[in-house]
Amino acid sequence: MSKLWGGRFTKKTDQLVEEYTASITFDKELAEEDIQGSLAHVTMLGKCGILPAEDVEKIKDGLLKVRRRIQNGEQEFLIADEDIHMNIEKALIDEIGPVGGKLHTGRSRNDQVATDMHLYLRKRVVEFVDQLQKLQGALIGQAKQNLDTIVPGYTHLQRAQPILFAHHLMAYVSMFGRDIERLQDSYKRIDALPLGAGALAGTTFAIDRHFTAQQLNFGRVYENSLDAVSDRDFIVEFLSGASLIMMHLSRMSEELILWSSTEFQFVELDDAFCTGSSIMPQKKNPDVPELVRGKTGRVYGNLVGLLTVLKSLPLAYNKDMQEDKEGMFDTVKTLQGALQLFASMIETMKVRKEKMRRAVDQDFSNATDIADFLVGKGLPFRQAHEVIGKTVLYCIQHNKFLLDLTLEEFKQFSELFDDRIYAVLQPEAVVNARNVYGGTATPQVEAAISRAEAELARTSEWVSEYEAKSL
C-alpha cells in the first residue's frame, strides 16, 4: 500500500531510508496515548460539526477495536508505516474503510506526537511521585526502628560526629521530598495540550481546542502553535528531575555498598537483593545498589543527549526531534526499576546496631564536645580546639580513646576539666546535645519523622487526585 502522504512523490522511499527514519520500533510505546488523543480529537470534530455523527461513531468504534488488538498483542506494526501514528491510522482504515482517513482532519503528526508525549509523561510523573513516597515510607519505617541507634557521622569519609542512624536516613527522606516537589511542579508544564496546533500554524477548520483539552483532562492549551509543536522543555525538565532522583539513589547506593562491606558491617541487605560469585562461594554482592549507581550515568546521558539535539533547532518541528523519545523511554524504564527495587530493599534491610555502636565507641567523633565543654568554662574556642587536638594526639600515641583517659590525664591539657567531662563524652549525650531544629537529637528526629509523615499523607492525596486526572 502506498504511503498515506505519498501523493506528491514519484518514487518509492529507499528501503534503507525507510529503516533509518522509521520510529515505530520504539514509539509504539505511545500506542495507548495515541488512541486516547485520537478518540478525543474525533469527538471534538463531531461536536464542532466538522465530521458527521455517523463517521465519528464509526471511527471511535474502529479505534477501540484497534486498541483491543494492540492490548492483546495481535496488531502488527510495520516499519513501512513509519511511526505509531501512521500504523494506527492504517490499521483503522483497514478496519473501517476510507472513512478512517477522516480522523486526521484538522491535525498533523507534529501536534499529534507532542500530545502523545504529554499524555505519556503526565501519567509517568504521577507514578514516580507514588514510588518516591513509598521509598520515603520505607526510610521512615527504618528510622522509627532506629531512634536509639547511634552511628558515626562522616565528612570526607572520615568519622566526624556521632549521629542517630534515624537522622541519617531522614536526610534521604528530605532529598526524595525535593524530588517529589520537582516532579509535582513539572506536572504543570506537562499538563498542557498541543493538539490543534497543526503542523505549526494552527488549522483552517473551526476546531475547539479547549473542548479537546477537557476530554483529555488537560489543565490548559498551548498559547502559540509554533511553541506547541516544537516544545520539548517538558521532557528536558523530566529528564533533569530523573537525573537528580538517580543521583540521590546513587549516593545512597554507595553508602549501602560501604555499610554492607566487611570493613563496615553496619547493615545487611536481604538475600533477595544480592547475588553470589561464580568462583568465590563466600561472597554476597550488593548488585542492586551497584547497578543503580551504574545506571545513573545512562540517565544523565539521556538528559545531555536531548539538550544537544535541541540546542540549535529552528522553529518549528524538525526530524531531529524524533530523537526525543528513546532517551525518555529508557529513563522511565530505568527509574521505574530503581525505585521499585529500592523501597523493598530498604524495608527489608537489617541494621546491625551493635556494630554501629562499637564504631562510635572506638573513635574520636566526640572530640568537638570537649571543645564545647571548655568553651562553656570560658576558654576561647580556638584555644579549646588546640587543647583537644593535643588530647587526641596523646590518645593516639597511647592507644587510647577519650573515654579511656583518667581525669589526671585530662588535666595535663587543661585545668578546666572536671568529672562532668565523662557524661559529656557519652555518645547519647553527644547526640542529644544537638537539640536544635534539624539536629540529630532524639526529640528533633522524632519531630522530623512526624513532619515527614504528615507530608507523606499530603503526597498520597496528591497522587490519588492526579491519578484519576491522568487517565
Secondary structure as GFF3:
##gff-version 3
##sequence-region A 1 471
A	DSSP	three_ten_helix	6	8	.	.	.	ID=ss1
A	DSSP	alpha_helix	15	21	.	.	.	ID=ss2
A	DSSP	alpha_helix	24	27	.	.	.	ID=ss3
A	DSSP	three_ten_helix	28	30	.	.	.	ID=ss4
A	DSSP	alpha_helix	31	47	.	.	.	ID=ss5
A	DSSP	alpha_helix	53	71	.	.	.	ID=ss6
A	DSSP	three_ten_helix	79	81	.	.	.	ID=ss7
A	DSSP	alpha_helix	84	96	.	.	.	ID=ss8
A	DSSP	three_ten_helix	98	104	.	.	.	ID=ss9
A	DSSP	alpha_helix	109	145	.	.	.	ID=ss10
A	DSSP	beta_strand	150	155	.	.	.	ID=ss11
A	DSSP	beta_strand	158	164	.	.	.	ID=ss12
A	DSSP	alpha_helix	165	190	.	.	.	ID=ss13
A	DSSP	beta_strand	192	193	.	.	.	ID=ss14
A	DSSP	alpha_helix	209	215	.	.	.	ID=ss15
A	DSSP	beta_strand	220	221	.	.	.	ID=ss16
A	DSSP	alpha_helix	225	230	.	.	.	ID=ss17
A	DSSP	alpha_helix	233	259	.	.	.	ID=ss18
A	DSSP	beta_strand	267	268	.	.	.	ID=ss19
A	DSSP	three_ten_helix	271	273	.	.	.	ID=ss20
A	DSSP	alpha_helix	287	310	.	.	.	ID=ss21
A	DSSP	three_ten_helix	319	324	.	.	.	ID=ss22
A	DSSP	alpha_helix	325	348	.	.	.	ID=ss23
A	DSSP	beta_strand	350	351	.	.	.	ID=ss24
A	DSSP	alpha_helix	353	361	.	.	.	ID=ss25
A	DSSP	alpha_helix	367	376	.	.	.	ID=ss26
A	DSSP	alpha_helix	381	397	.	.	.	ID=ss27
A	DSSP	three_ten_helix	402	404	.	.	.	ID=ss28
A	DSSP	alpha_helix	407	411	.	.	.	ID=ss29
A	DSSP	alpha_helix	420	424	.	.	.	ID=ss30
A	DSSP	alpha_helix	427	432	.	.	.	ID=ss31
A	DSSP	alpha_helix	442	469	.	.	.	ID=ss32
###
